Amino acid sequence: MKYLLVFAVLGLAWALWRNKHRTPPPSPTARTPAKSAPQAMVACAHCGLHLPRAEALEHAHRHYCCAEHRSAGPR
């Protein structure tokens, strides 16, 4: 019975020591990067490629993916 009490005290001491030396979890902001707002997508009038409106070239209310397609015109 005496050994059972000694093992219980040692187990409790080990559990407390292990809990004290555990590394803290990373903060929630460090785990997930900030999400940007979704962008409107448009299709190229020549080839049909979808790209963000901010990257598209606009000519006569039509959107194009590159200057070559803009000069070639819509299909």
C-alpha positions as CSV (number, residue, x, y, z in Angstrom):
1,M,0.0,0.0,0.0
2,K,2.9,2.3,0.8
3,Y,4.4,1.8,-2.8
4,L,1.0,2.6,-4.3
5,L,1.0,6.0,-2.5
6,V,4.6,6.7,-3.6
7,F,3.7,5.9,-7.3
8,A,0.6,8.1,-7.1
9,V,2.6,11.1,-5.7
10,L,5.3,10.6,-8.4
11,G,2.6,10.3,-11.1
12,L,1.0,13.5,-9.9
13,A,4.3,15.3,-9.8
14,W,5.2,14.1,-13.3
15,A,1.8,15.2,-14.7
16,L,2.2,18.7,-13.1
17,W,5.7,19.1,-14.5
18,R,4.6,17.9,-18.0
19,N,1.7,20.3,-18.0
20,K,3.9,23.2,-16.9
21,H,6.5,22.6,-19.7
22,R,4.0,22.1,-22.5
23,T,4.4,24.6,-25.4
24,P,1.4,26.9,-25.8
25,P,-0.7,26.5,-29.0
26,P,-0.1,29.1,-31.8
27,S,-2.4,32.1,-31.8
28,P,-5.4,31.8,-34.1
29,T,-4.2,34.7,-36.3
30,A,-0.9,33.0,-36.9
31,R,-2.6,29.8,-38.2
32,T,-5.0,31.3,-40.8
33,P,-3.9,34.0,-43.2
34,A,-6.2,36.9,-43.8
35,K,-8.7,36.2,-46.6
36,S,-9.1,38.8,-49.4
37,A,-12.4,39.7,-50.8
38,P,-13.5,37.8,-53.9
39,Q,-13.0,39.6,-57.2
40,A,-15.4,39.8,-60.1
41,M,-14.4,37.5,-63.0
42,V,-14.8,38.3,-66.7
43,A,-14.4,36.2,-69.8
44,C,-12.1,37.3,-72.7
45,A,-14.3,38.2,-75.7
46,H,-11.8,36.5,-78.0
47,C,-10.8,33.2,-76.4
48,G,-13.2,32.9,-73.4
49,L,-10.5,32.8,-70.7
50,H,-11.8,33.8,-67.3
51,L,-9.7,36.3,-65.4
52,P,-10.2,38.9,-62.6
53,R,-11.7,42.1,-63.8
54,A,-8.7,44.1,-62.4
55,E,-6.3,42.2,-64.7
56,A,-8.5,42.4,-67.8
57,L,-8.1,44.9,-70.7
58,E,-11.3,46.7,-71.5
59,H,-12.2,48.0,-75.0
60,A,-15.7,49.0,-76.1
61,H,-17.4,47.4,-73.0
62,R,-15.7,44.1,-73.8
63,H,-12.9,42.4,-71.8
64,Y,-9.8,40.8,-73.1
65,C,-7.0,38.8,-71.6
66,C,-4.1,40.4,-73.6
67,A,-3.4,43.2,-76.1
68,E,-3.2,40.7,-79.0
69,H,-6.7,39.5,-78.4
70,R,-7.9,43.1,-77.9
71,S,-6.5,44.1,-81.3
72,A,-7.9,40.9,-83.0
73,G,-11.4,41.7,-81.7
74,P,-14.2,39.4,-80.5
75,R,-14.9,36.0,-82.2
